[in-house]
Amino acid sequence: MRIGIVSGVRAELAALLPHAPRTTLRGAPLPVERIETADHALFLACAGIGKVAAATAAATLVHAYGAEHLLVIGTAGSLGAVGRGPFLITEAVQADFGAMRDERLTHYTAGCWPIGPARAEAFRAADLPDLGLPHARIATSDLFVECGVHAARVRDALGATLVDMETAAVAQTAALLGIPWAAIKATTDDADGASAGDFTANLAASARAAAHAAERLIAAL
């Protein structure tokens, strides 16, 4: 299988199979690394942080390298998730798509008209082998959350326990292209006033935890 792997931070990709030989491919608009495993060809792309970057990386992996399955790996903020993970993401929803009404954001399903009765449906991940990981719904936006009040609003409005800046964008890209997706995330922070420092302090360990779980998933596919 040809698996496209997306992250927002290069350290998250570097943590995956760190001792495996990598080939840098430069035929597409952004650099892509290739790793060969016994059963799969892995294509790794990091276009930067945020939804546009993640969607661009995902689309590049599909169209330029024939990825048949998309996998997001890396870190996230916690909206009340129990423990640091890693977590298997079963649903992803965009947290900054909708309509502004009465000084608040009314959430809608990404890609739909943000008019009329409000409904925000999550993108569902592919059915995967059981790795014994806790499951989570993740909310994605172009915001690095350092505000507990905003974090609580997102959690309460969308039923998410994690927040990041990539997964729902990749999930929407996969839905538009008709291919399966999955995501594994470990948390670095609690999406509050301490998030910036906590992210920096915990990035390496959390990235490695997510990558190790992703290695198990890849081996099981």
mmCIF file of the C-alpha atoms, coordinates in Angstrom:
data_MODEL
# 
_entry.id   MODEL 
# 
loop_
_atom_site.group_PDB 
_atom_site.id 
_atom_site.type_symbol 
_atom_site.label_atom_id 
_atom_site.label_alt_id 
_atom_site.label_comp_id 
_atom_site.label_asym_id 
_atom_site.label_entity_id 
_atom_site.label_seq_id 
_atom_site.pdbx_PDB_ins_code 
_atom_site.Cartn_x 
_atom_site.Cartn_y 
_atom_site.Cartn_z 
_atom_site.occupancy 
_atom_site.B_iso_or_equiv 
_atom_site.pdbx_formal_charge 
_atom_site.auth_seq_id 
_atom_site.auth_comp_id 
_atom_site.auth_asym_id 
_atom_site.auth_atom_id 
_atom_site.pdbx_PDB_model_num 
ATOM 1   C CA . MET A 1 1   ? 0.000   0.000  0.000  1.00 0.00 ? 1   MET A CA 1 
ATOM 2   C CA . ARG A 1 2   ? 1.103   3.562  -0.709 1.00 0.00 ? 2   ARG A CA 1 
ATOM 3   C CA . ILE A 1 3   ? 0.468   5.585  2.457  1.00 0.00 ? 3   ILE A CA 1 
ATOM 4   C CA . GLY A 1 4   ? 0.664   9.369  2.546  1.00 0.00 ? 4   GLY A CA 1 
ATOM 5   C CA . ILE A 1 5   ? 1.688   10.743 5.943  1.00 0.00 ? 5   ILE A CA 1 
ATOM 6   C CA . VAL A 1 6   ? 1.064   14.371 6.894  1.00 0.00 ? 6   VAL A CA 1 
ATOM 7   C CA . SER A 1 7   ? 2.194   16.458 9.844  1.00 0.00 ? 7   SER A CA 1 
ATOM 8   C CA . GLY A 1 8   ? 2.335   20.156 10.614 1.00 0.00 ? 8   GLY A CA 1 
ATOM 9   C CA . VAL A 1 9   ? 5.784   20.163 12.240 1.00 0.00 ? 9   VAL A CA 1 
ATOM 10  C CA . ARG A 1 10  ? 8.844   18.466 10.784 1.00 0.00 ? 10  ARG A CA 1 
ATOM 11  C CA . ALA A 1 11  ? 9.833   17.036 14.169 1.00 0.00 ? 11  ALA A CA 1 
ATOM 12  C CA . GLU A 1 12  ? 6.642   14.965 14.064 1.00 0.00 ? 12  GLU A CA 1 
ATOM 13  C CA . LEU A 1 13  ? 7.685   13.323 10.801 1.00 0.00 ? 13  LEU A CA 1 
ATOM 14  C CA . ALA A 1 14  ? 11.290  12.911 11.932 1.00 0.00 ? 14  ALA A CA 1 
ATOM 15  C CA . ALA A 1 15  ? 10.069  10.836 14.886 1.00 0.00 ? 15  ALA A CA 1 
ATOM 16  C CA . LEU A 1 16  ? 8.579   8.195  12.572 1.00 0.00 ? 16  LEU A CA 1 
ATOM 17  C CA . LEU A 1 17  ? 10.886  5.234  11.896 1.00 0.00 ? 17  LEU A CA 1 
ATOM 18  C CA . PRO A 1 18  ? 13.907  7.390  12.746 1.00 0.00 ? 18  PRO A CA 1 
ATOM 19  C CA . HIS A 1 19  ? 16.447  4.741  11.731 1.00 0.00 ? 19  HIS A CA 1 
ATOM 20  C CA . ALA A 1 20  ? 14.856  3.799  8.419  1.00 0.00 ? 20  ALA A CA 1 
ATOM 21  C CA . PRO A 1 21  ? 16.559  4.996  5.217  1.00 0.00 ? 21  PRO A CA 1 
ATOM 22  C CA . ARG A 1 22  ? 14.777  7.953  3.610  1.00 0.00 ? 22  ARG A CA 1 
ATOM 23  C CA . THR A 1 23  ? 14.794  9.250  0.077  1.00 0.00 ? 23  THR A CA 1 
ATOM 24  C CA . THR A 1 24  ? 13.885  12.875 -0.574 1.00 0.00 ? 24  THR A CA 1 
ATOM 25  C CA . LEU A 1 25  ? 11.677  13.262 -3.645 1.00 0.00 ? 25  LEU A CA 1 
ATOM 26  C CA . ARG A 1 26  ? 11.557  16.660 -5.314 1.00 0.00 ? 26  ARG A CA 1 
ATOM 27  C CA . GLY A 1 27  ? 9.305   16.159 -8.323 1.00 0.00 ? 27  GLY A CA 1 
ATOM 28  C CA . ALA A 1 28  ? 6.288   17.768 -6.640 1.00 0.00 ? 28  ALA A CA 1 
ATOM 29  C CA . PRO A 1 29  ? 5.801   21.373 -5.459 1.00 0.00 ? 29  PRO A CA 1 
ATOM 30  C CA . LEU A 1 30  ? 6.990   20.473 -1.944 1.00 0.00 ? 30  LEU A CA 1 
ATOM 31  C CA . PRO A 1 31  ? 9.680   18.061 -0.714 1.00 0.00 ? 31  PRO A CA 1 
ATOM 32  C CA . VAL A 1 32  ? 8.433   14.588 0.124  1.00 0.00 ? 32  VAL A CA 1 
ATOM 33  C CA . GLU A 1 33  ? 10.363  11.824 1.877  1.00 0.00 ? 33  GLU A CA 1 
ATOM 34  C CA . ARG A 1 34  ? 9.906   8.162  0.992  1.00 0.00 ? 34  ARG A CA 1 
ATOM 35  C CA . ILE A 1 35  ? 10.414  5.235  3.367  1.00 0.00 ? 35  ILE A CA 1 
ATOM 36  C CA . GLU A 1 36  ? 10.077  1.622  2.269  1.00 0.00 ? 36  GLU A CA 1 
ATOM 37  C CA . THR A 1 37  ? 8.773   -0.940 4.749  1.00 0.00 ? 37  THR A CA 1 
ATOM 38  C CA . ALA A 1 38  ? 8.213   -4.637 4.207  1.00 0.00 ? 38  ALA A CA 1 
ATOM 39  C CA . ASP A 1 39  ? 4.634   -4.108 3.029  1.00 0.00 ? 39  ASP A CA 1 
ATOM 40  C CA . HIS A 1 40  ? 4.188   -0.406 2.286  1.00 0.00 ? 40  HIS A CA 1 
ATOM 41  C CA . ALA A 1 41  ? 5.679   2.621  0.581  1.00 0.00 ? 41  ALA A CA 1 
ATOM 42  C CA . LEU A 1 42  ? 5.416   5.621  2.898  1.00 0.00 ? 42  LEU A CA 1 
ATOM 43  C CA . PHE A 1 43  ? 5.393   9.177  1.532  1.00 0.00 ? 43  PHE A CA 1 
ATOM 44  C CA . LEU A 1 44  ? 5.930   11.861 4.197  1.00 0.00 ? 44  LEU A CA 1 
ATOM 45  C CA . ALA A 1 45  ? 5.046   15.527 3.703  1.00 0.00 ? 45  ALA A CA 1 
ATOM 46  C CA . CYS A 1 46  ? 5.093   18.608 5.912  1.00 0.00 ? 46  CYS A CA 1 
ATOM 47  C CA . ALA A 1 47  ? 3.982   21.801 4.166  1.00 0.00 ? 47  ALA A CA 1 
ATOM 48  C CA . GLY A 1 48  ? 3.779   23.786 7.410  1.00 0.00 ? 48  GLY A CA 1 
ATOM 49  C CA . ILE A 1 49  ? 1.248   24.508 10.120 1.00 0.00 ? 49  ILE A CA 1 
ATOM 50  C CA . GLY A 1 50  ? -2.433  25.091 9.438  1.00 0.00 ? 50  GLY A CA 1 
ATOM 51  C CA . LYS A 1 51  ? -5.320  23.734 7.407  1.00 0.00 ? 51  LYS A CA 1 
ATOM 52  C CA . VAL A 1 52  ? -4.249  25.005 3.982  1.00 0.00 ? 52  VAL A CA 1 
ATOM 53  C CA . ALA A 1 53  ? -0.765  23.573 4.426  1.00 0.00 ? 53  ALA A CA 1 
ATOM 54  C CA . ALA A 1 54  ? -2.139  20.217 5.592  1.00 0.00 ? 54  ALA A CA 1 
ATOM 55  C CA . ALA A 1 55  ? -4.653  19.972 2.758  1.00 0.00 ? 55  ALA A CA 1 
ATOM 56  C CA . THR A 1 56  ? -1.955  20.902 0.229  1.00 0.00 ? 56  THR A CA 1 
ATOM 57  C CA . ALA A 1 57  ? 0.362   18.221 1.580  1.00 0.00 ? 57  ALA A CA 1 
ATOM 58  C CA . ALA A 1 58  ? -2.419  15.631 1.499  1.00 0.00 ? 58  ALA A CA 1 
ATOM 59  C CA . ALA A 1 59  ? -3.472  16.461 -2.062 1.00 0.00 ? 59  ALA A CA 1 
ATOM 60  C CA . THR A 1 60  ? 0.155   16.391 -3.219 1.00 0.00 ? 60  THR A CA 1 
ATOM 61  C CA . LEU A 1 61  ? 0.665   12.938 -1.744 1.00 0.00 ? 61  LEU A CA 1 
ATOM 62  C CA . VAL A 1 62  ? -2.417  11.622 -3.511 1.00 0.00 ? 62  VAL A CA 1 
ATOM 63  C CA . HIS A 1 63  ? -1.956  13.217 -6.913 1.00 0.00 ? 63  HIS A CA 1 
ATOM 64  C CA . ALA A 1 64  ? 1.841   13.222 -7.242 1.00 0.00 ? 64  ALA A CA 1 
ATOM 65  C CA . TYR A 1 65  ? 2.659   9.962  -5.456 1.00 0.00 ? 65  TYR A CA 1 
ATOM 66  C CA . GLY A 1 66  ? -0.495  7.884  -5.674 1.00 0.00 ? 66  GLY A CA 1 
ATOM 67  C CA . ALA A 1 67  ? -1.187  7.659  -1.941 1.00 0.00 ? 67  ALA A CA 1 
ATOM 68  C CA . GLU A 1 68  ? -4.045  5.230  -1.321 1.00 0.00 ? 68  GLU A CA 1 
ATOM 69  C CA . HIS A 1 69  ? -4.464  6.049  2.364  1.00 0.00 ? 69  HIS A CA 1 
ATOM 70  C CA . LEU A 1 70  ? -3.762  9.268  4.267  1.00 0.00 ? 70  LEU A CA 1 
ATOM 71  C CA . LEU A 1 71  ? -2.419  9.268  7.813  1.00 0.00 ? 71  LEU A CA 1 
ATOM 72  C CA . VAL A 1 72  ? -1.955  12.319 10.037 1.00 0.00 ? 72  VAL A CA 1 
ATOM 73  C CA . ILE A 1 73  ? 0.566   11.944 12.850 1.00 0.00 ? 73  ILE A CA 1 
ATOM 74  C CA . GLY A 1 74  ? 1.873   14.261 15.524 1.00 0.00 ? 74  GLY A CA 1 
ATOM 75  C CA . THR A 1 75  ? 0.718   16.344 18.426 1.00 0.00 ? 75  THR A CA 1 
ATOM 76  C CA . ALA A 1 76  ? -2.408  18.056 19.687 1.00 0.00 ? 76  ALA A CA 1 
ATOM 77  C CA . GLY A 1 77  ? -3.780  20.114 22.537 1.00 0.00 ? 77  GLY A CA 1 
ATOM 78  C CA . SER A 1 78  ? -6.064  18.519 25.105 1.00 0.00 ? 78  SER A CA 1 
ATOM 79  C CA . LEU A 1 79  ? -9.657  19.648 25.607 1.00 0.00 ? 79  LEU A CA 1 
ATOM 80  C CA . GLY A 1 80  ? -10.144 17.268 28.490 1.00 0.00 ? 80  GLY A CA 1 
ATOM 81  C CA . ALA A 1 81  ? -8.686  14.073 27.046 1.00 0.00 ? 81  ALA A CA 1 
ATOM 82  C CA . VAL A 1 82  ? -7.584  11.628 29.708 1.00 0.00 ? 82  VAL A CA 1 
ATOM 83  C CA . GLY A 1 83  ? -3.817  11.261 29.681 1.00 0.00 ? 83  GLY A CA 1 
ATOM 84  C CA . ARG A 1 84  ? -1.329  12.305 27.019 1.00 0.00 ? 84  ARG A CA 1 
ATOM 85  C CA . GLY A 1 85  ? -2.169  9.511  24.611 1.00 0.00 ? 85  GLY A CA 1 
ATOM 86  C CA . PRO A 1 86  ? -1.383  8.569  21.965 1.00 0.00 ? 86  PRO A CA 1 
ATOM 87  C CA . PHE A 1 87  ? -4.959  8.613  20.703 1.00 0.00 ? 87  PHE A CA 1 
ATOM 88  C CA . LEU A 1 88  ? -6.523  7.040  17.638 1.00 0.00 ? 88  LEU A CA 1 
ATOM 89  C CA . ILE A 1 89  ? -8.652  9.716  16.012 1.00 0.00 ? 89  ILE A CA 1 
ATOM 90  C CA . THR A 1 90  ? -12.028 8.367  14.948 1.00 0.00 ? 90  THR A CA 1 
ATOM 91  C CA . GLU A 1 91  ? -13.678 11.680 14.004 1.00 0.00 ? 91  GLU A CA 1 
ATOM 92  C CA . ALA A 1 92  ? -12.450 15.109 12.948 1.00 0.00 ? 92  ALA A CA 1 
ATOM 93  C CA . VAL A 1 93  ? -14.427 18.336 12.757 1.00 0.00 ? 93  VAL A CA 1 
ATOM 94  C CA . GLN A 1 94  ? -13.425 21.834 11.726 1.00 0.00 ? 94  GLN A CA 1 
ATOM 95  C CA . ALA A 1 95  ? -13.716 24.238 14.633 1.00 0.00 ? 95  ALA A CA 1 
ATOM 96  C CA . ASP A 1 96  ? -13.494 27.531 12.733 1.00 0.00 ? 96  ASP A CA 1 
ATOM 97  C CA . PHE A 1 97  ? -15.959 26.919 9.890  1.00 0.00 ? 97  PHE A CA 1 
ATOM 98  C CA . GLY A 1 98  ? -19.437 28.382 10.124 1.00 0.00 ? 98  GLY A CA 1 
ATOM 99  C CA . ALA A 1 99  ? -21.268 31.660 10.536 1.00 0.00 ? 99  ALA A CA 1 
ATOM 100 C CA . MET A 1 100 ? -20.776 34.505 13.008 1.00 0.00 ? 100 MET A CA 1 
ATOM 101 C CA . ARG A 1 101 ? -24.063 35.209 14.776 1.00 0.00 ? 101 ARG A CA 1 
ATOM 102 C CA . ASP A 1 102 ? -24.671 37.222 17.914 1.00 0.00 ? 102 ASP A CA 1 
ATOM 103 C CA . GLU A 1 103 ? -20.912 37.623 18.450 1.00 0.00 ? 103 GLU A CA 1 
ATOM 104 C CA . ARG A 1 104 ? -20.369 33.854 18.466 1.00 0.00 ? 104 ARG A CA 1 
ATOM 105 C CA . LEU A 1 105 ? -19.405 31.276 15.888 1.00 0.00 ? 105 LEU A CA 1 
ATOM 106 C CA . THR A 1 106 ? -22.185 28.927 14.822 1.00 0.00 ? 106 THR A CA 1 
ATOM 107 C CA . HIS A 1 107 ? -20.574 25.706 13.611 1.00 0.00 ? 107 HIS A CA 1 
ATOM 108 C CA . TYR A 1 108 ? -21.424 23.985 10.331 1.00 0.00 ? 108 TYR A CA 1 
ATOM 109 C CA . THR A 1 109 ? -20.072 20.995 8.477  1.00 0.00 ? 109 THR A CA 1 
ATOM 110 C CA . ALA A 1 110 ? -16.984 22.105 6.567  1.00 0.00 ? 110 ALA A CA 1 
ATOM 111 C CA . GLY A 1 111 ? -17.699 22.625 2.881  1.00 0.00 ? 111 GLY A CA 1 
ATOM 112 C CA . CYS A 1 112 ? -21.449 23.103 3.309  1.00 0.00 ? 112 CYS A CA 1 
ATOM 113 C CA . TRP A 1 113 ? -23.445 26.321 3.128  1.00 0.00 ? 113 TRP A CA 1 
ATOM 114 C CA . PRO A 1 114 ? -23.138 28.078 6.532  1.00 0.00 ? 114 PRO A CA 1 
ATOM 115 C CA . ILE A 1 115 ? -26.740 29.242 6.234  1.00 0.00 ? 115 ILE A CA 1 
ATOM 116 C CA . GLY A 1 116 ? -29.950 27.931 7.760  1.00 0.00 ? 116 GLY A CA 1 
ATOM 117 C CA . PRO A 1 117 ? -30.228 25.319 10.515 1.00 0.00 ? 117 PRO A CA 1 
ATOM 118 C CA . ALA A 1 118 ? -26.815 24.663 12.026 1.00 0.00 ? 118 ALA A CA 1 
ATOM 119 C CA . ARG A 1 119 ? -25.290 21.213 11.866 1.00 0.00 ? 119 ARG A CA 1 
ATOM 120 C CA . ALA A 1 120 ? -21.642 20.237 12.185 1.00 0.00 ? 120 ALA A CA 1 
ATOM 121 C CA . GLU A 1 121 ? -20.973 16.668 11.095 1.00 0.00 ? 121 GLU A CA 1 
ATOM 122 C CA . ALA A 1 122 ? -17.552 15.183 11.690 1.00 0.00 ? 122 ALA A CA 1 
ATOM 123 C CA . PHE A 1 123 ? -15.444 13.410 9.089  1.00 0.00 ? 123 PHE A CA 1 
ATOM 124 C CA . ARG A 1 124 ? -15.120 9.768  10.107 1.00 0.00 ? 124 ARG A CA 1 
ATOM 125 C CA . ALA A 1 125 ? -11.815 7.946  9.933  1.00 0.00 ? 125 ALA A CA 1 
ATOM 126 C CA . ALA A 1 126 ? -11.369 4.579  8.265  1.00 0.00 ? 126 ALA A CA 1 
ATOM 127 C CA . ASP A 1 127 ? -11.999 1.398  10.224 1.00 0.00 ? 127 ASP A CA 1 
ATOM 128 C CA . LEU A 1 128 ? -8.596  0.244  11.442 1.00 0.00 ? 128 LEU A CA 1 
ATOM 129 C CA . PRO A 1 129 ? -7.017  -2.685 13.264 1.00 0.00 ? 129 PRO A CA 1 
ATOM 130 C CA . ASP A 1 130 ? -7.465  -2.511 17.029 1.00 0.00 ? 130 ASP A CA 1 
ATOM 131 C CA . LEU A 1 131 ? -4.246  -1.194 18.585 1.00 0.00 ? 131 LEU A CA 1 
ATOM 132 C CA . GLY A 1 132 ? -5.705  -0.788 22.061 1.00 0.00 ? 132 GLY A CA 1 
ATOM 133 C CA . LEU A 1 133 ? -5.447  3.003  21.826 1.00 0.00 ? 133 LEU A CA 1 
ATOM 134 C CA . PRO A 1 134 ? -8.059  5.316  23.344 1.00 0.00 ? 134 PRO A CA 1 
ATOM 135 C CA . HIS A 1 135 ? -10.310 6.890  20.716 1.00 0.00 ? 135 HIS A CA 1 
ATOM 136 C CA . ALA A 1 136 ? -10.884 10.614 20.339 1.00 0.00 ? 136 ALA A CA 1 
ATOM 137 C CA . ARG A 1 137 ? -12.722 13.238 18.313 1.00 0.00 ? 137 ARG A CA 1 
ATOM 138 C CA . ILE A 1 138 ? -10.458 16.108 17.275 1.00 0.00 ? 138 ILE A CA 1 
ATOM 139 C CA . ALA A 1 139 ? -11.388 19.711 16.436 1.00 0.00 ? 139 ALA A CA 1 
ATOM 140 C CA . THR A 1 140 ? -9.148  21.433 13.887 1.00 0.00 ? 140 THR A CA 1 
ATOM 141 C CA . SER A 1 141 ? -8.698  25.146 13.278 1.00 0.00 ? 141 SER A CA 1 
ATOM 142 C CA . ASP A 1 142 ? -6.093  27.672 12.200 1.00 0.00 ? 142 ASP A CA 1 
ATOM 143 C CA . LEU A 1 143 ? -5.714  28.748 15.825 1.00 0.00 ? 143 LEU A CA 1 
ATOM 144 C CA . PHE A 1 144 ? -3.076  27.653 18.299 1.00 0.00 ? 144 PHE A CA 1 
ATOM 145 C CA . VAL A 1 145 ? -5.255  27.584 21.401 1.00 0.00 ? 145 VAL A CA 1 
ATOM 146 C CA . GLU A 1 146 ? -3.819  29.314 24.453 1.00 0.00 ? 146 GLU A CA 1 
ATOM 147 C CA . CYS A 1 147 ? -7.183  30.239 25.987 1.00 0.00 ? 147 CYS A CA 1 
ATOM 148 C CA . GLY A 1 148 ? -9.065  27.953 28.332 1.00 0.00 ? 148 GLY A CA 1 
ATOM 149 C CA . VAL A 1 149 ? -12.355 29.786 27.681 1.00 0.00 ? 149 VAL A CA 1 
ATOM 150 C CA . HIS A 1 150 ? -12.110 29.213 23.940 1.00 0.00 ? 150 HIS A CA 1 
ATOM 151 C CA . ALA A 1 151 ? -11.031 25.617 24.508 1.00 0.00 ? 151 ALA A CA 1 
ATOM 152 C CA . ALA A 1 152 ? -14.123 24.985 26.616 1.00 0.00 ? 152 ALA A CA 1 
ATOM 153 C CA . ARG A 1 153 ? -16.379 26.507 23.944 1.00 0.00 ? 153 ARG A CA 1 
ATOM 154 C CA . VAL A 1 154 ? -14.933 24.250 21.269 1.00 0.00 ? 154 VAL A CA 1 
ATOM 155 C CA . ARG A 1 155 ? -15.208 21.201 23.506 1.00 0.00 ? 155 ARG A CA 1 
ATOM 156 C CA . ASP A 1 156 ? -18.820 21.931 24.460 1.00 0.00 ? 156 ASP A CA 1 
ATOM 157 C CA . ALA A 1 157 ? -19.947 22.900 20.958 1.00 0.00 ? 157 ALA A CA 1 
ATOM 158 C CA . LEU A 1 158 ? -18.316 20.059 19.047 1.00 0.00 ? 158 LEU A CA 1 
ATOM 159 C CA . GLY A 1 159 ? -17.822 17.271 21.568 1.00 0.00 ? 159 GLY A CA 1 
ATOM 160 C CA . ALA A 1 160 ? -14.091 17.131 20.908 1.00 0.00 ? 160 ALA A CA 1 
ATOM 161 C CA . THR A 1 161 ? -11.443 16.167 23.434 1.00 0.00 ? 161 THR A CA 1 
ATOM 162 C CA . LEU A 1 162 ? -8.447  17.189 21.316 1.00 0.00 ? 162 LEU A CA 1 
ATOM 163 C CA . VAL A 1 163 ? -7.604  20.209 19.187 1.00 0.00 ? 163 VAL A CA 1 
ATOM 164 C CA . ASP A 1 164 ? -5.049  20.601 16.396 1.00 0.00 ? 164 ASP A CA 1 
ATOM 165 C CA . MET A 1 165 ? -4.352  22.481 13.166 1.00 0.00 ? 165 MET A CA 1 
ATOM 166 C CA . GLU A 1 166 ? -4.241  19.691 10.552 1.00 0.00 ? 166 GLU A CA 1 
ATOM 167 C CA . THR A 1 167 ? -6.442  16.629 10.935 1.00 0.00 ? 167 THR A CA 1 
ATOM 168 C CA . ALA A 1 168 ? -9.896  17.799 9.806  1.00 0.00 ? 168 ALA A CA 1 
ATOM 169 C CA . ALA A 1 169 ? -8.355  19.478 6.767  1.00 0.00 ? 169 ALA A CA 1 
ATOM 170 C CA . VAL A 1 170 ? -6.727  16.205 5.721  1.00 0.00 ? 170 VAL A CA 1 
ATOM 171 C CA . ALA A 1 171 ? -9.964  14.378 6.495  1.00 0.00 ? 171 ALA A CA 1 
ATOM 172 C CA . GLN A 1 172 ? -11.940 16.740 4.257  1.00 0.00 ? 172 GLN A CA 1 
ATOM 173 C CA . THR A 1 173 ? -9.364  16.353 1.482  1.00 0.00 ? 173 THR A CA 1 
ATOM 174 C CA . ALA A 1 174 ? -9.635  12.571 1.777  1.00 0.00 ? 174 ALA A CA 1 
ATOM 175 C CA . ALA A 1 175 ? -13.434 12.768 1.638  1.00 0.00 ? 175 ALA A CA 1 
ATOM 176 C CA . LEU A 1 176 ? -13.324 14.913 -1.499 1.00 0.00 ? 176 LEU A CA 1 
ATOM 177 C CA . LEU A 1 177 ? -10.856 12.545 -3.157 1.00 0.00 ? 177 LEU A CA 1 
ATOM 178 C CA . GLY A 1 178 ? -12.647 9.399  -2.027 1.00 0.00 ? 178 GLY A CA 1 
ATOM 179 C CA . ILE A 1 179 ? -9.798  7.769  -0.119 1.00 0.00 ? 179 ILE A CA 1 
ATOM 180 C CA . PRO A 1 180 ? -9.562  6.598  3.515  1.00 0.00 ? 180 PRO A CA 1 
ATOM 181 C CA . TRP A 1 181 ? -7.799  8.542  6.231  1.00 0.00 ? 181 TRP A CA 1 
ATOM 182 C CA . ALA A 1 182 ? -6.611  7.980  9.779  1.00 0.00 ? 182 ALA A CA 1 
ATOM 183 C CA . ALA A 1 183 ? -4.845  9.996  12.463 1.00 0.00 ? 183 ALA A CA 1 
ATOM 184 C CA . ILE A 1 184 ? -2.829  9.356  15.595 1.00 0.00 ? 184 ILE A CA 1 
ATOM 185 C CA . LYS A 1 185 ? -2.090  12.188 18.009 1.00 0.00 ? 185 LYS A CA 1 
ATOM 186 C CA . ALA A 1 186 ? -0.424  12.607 21.398 1.00 0.00 ? 186 ALA A CA 1 
ATOM 187 C CA . THR A 1 187 ? -0.945  15.761 23.437 1.00 0.00 ? 187 THR A CA 1 
ATOM 188 C CA . THR A 1 188 ? 1.624   18.384 24.382 1.00 0.00 ? 188 THR A CA 1 
ATOM 189 C CA . ASP A 1 189 ? -0.544  20.847 26.303 1.00 0.00 ? 189 ASP A CA 1 
ATOM 190 C CA . ASP A 1 190 ? -3.975  21.635 27.725 1.00 0.00 ? 190 ASP A CA 1 
ATOM 191 C CA . ALA A 1 191 ? -4.989  24.405 25.279 1.00 0.00 ? 191 ALA A CA 1 
ATOM 192 C CA . ASP A 1 192 ? -4.654  27.083 27.953 1.00 0.00 ? 192 ASP A CA 1 
ATOM 193 C CA . GLY A 1 193 ? -2.379  29.939 28.970 1.00 0.00 ? 193 GLY A CA 1 
ATOM 194 C CA . ALA A 1 194 ? 0.572   27.593 29.423 1.00 0.00 ? 194 ALA A CA 1 
ATOM 195 C CA . SER A 1 195 ? 0.258   25.969 25.999 1.00 0.00 ? 195 SER A CA 1 
ATOM 196 C CA . ALA A 1 196 ? 3.160   27.681 24.245 1.00 0.00 ? 196 ALA A CA 1 
ATOM 197 C CA . GLY A 1 197 ? 5.692   26.626 26.856 1.00 0.00 ? 197 GLY A CA 1 
ATOM 198 C CA . ASP A 1 198 ? 4.195   23.171 27.278 1.00 0.00 ? 198 ASP A CA 1 
ATOM 199 C CA . PHE A 1 199 ? 4.188   22.566 23.522 1.00 0.00 ? 199 PHE A CA 1 
ATOM 200 C CA . THR A 1 200 ? 7.871   23.366 23.280 1.00 0.00 ? 200 THR A CA 1 
ATOM 201 C CA . ALA A 1 201 ? 8.767   21.286 26.316 1.00 0.00 ? 201 ALA A CA 1 
ATOM 202 C CA . ASN A 1 202 ? 6.722   18.233 25.312 1.00 0.00 ? 202 ASN A CA 1 
ATOM 203 C CA . LEU A 1 203 ? 7.000   18.251 21.513 1.00 0.00 ? 203 LEU A CA 1 
ATOM 204 C CA . ALA A 1 204 ? 9.767   15.666 21.171 1.00 0.00 ? 204 ALA A CA 1 
ATOM 205 C CA . ALA A 1 205 ? 8.286   13.130 23.593 1.00 0.00 ? 205 ALA A CA 1 
ATOM 206 C CA . SER A 1 206 ? 4.728   13.494 22.310 1.00 0.00 ? 206 SER A CA 1 
ATOM 207 C CA . ALA A 1 207 ? 5.816   13.336 18.676 1.00 0.00 ? 207 ALA A CA 1 
ATOM 208 C CA . ARG A 1 208 ? 7.705   10.125 19.384 1.00 0.00 ? 208 ARG A CA 1 
ATOM 209 C CA . ALA A 1 209 ? 4.726   8.606  21.237 1.00 0.00 ? 209 ALA A CA 1 
ATOM 210 C CA . ALA A 1 210 ? 2.433   9.331  18.284 1.00 0.00 ? 210 ALA A CA 1 
ATOM 211 C CA . ALA A 1 211 ? 5.012   8.082  15.789 1.00 0.00 ? 211 ALA A CA 1 
ATOM 212 C CA . HIS A 1 212 ? 5.542   4.826  17.690 1.00 0.00 ? 212 HIS A CA 1 
ATOM 213 C CA . ALA A 1 213 ? 1.793   4.170  17.643 1.00 0.00 ? 213 ALA A CA 1 
ATOM 214 C CA . ALA A 1 214 ? 1.714   5.050  13.940 1.00 0.00 ? 214 ALA A CA 1 
ATOM 215 C CA . GLU A 1 215 ? 4.471   2.510  13.315 1.00 0.00 ? 215 GLU A CA 1 
ATOM 216 C CA . ARG A 1 216 ? 2.306   -0.142 14.955 1.00 0.00 ? 216 ARG A CA 1 
ATOM 217 C CA . LEU A 1 217 ? -0.668  0.902  12.838 1.00 0.00 ? 217 LEU A CA 1 
ATOM 218 C CA . ILE A 1 218 ? 1.330   0.841  9.600  1.00 0.00 ? 218 ILE A CA 1 
ATOM 219 C CA . ALA A 1 219 ? 2.616   -2.641 10.422 1.00 0.00 ? 219 ALA A CA 1 
ATOM 220 C CA . ALA A 1 220 ? -0.952  -3.838 11.003 1.00 0.00 ? 220 ALA A CA 1 
ATOM 221 C CA . LEU A 1 221 ? -2.380  -2.493 7.737  1.00 0.00 ? 221 LEU A CA 1 
# 
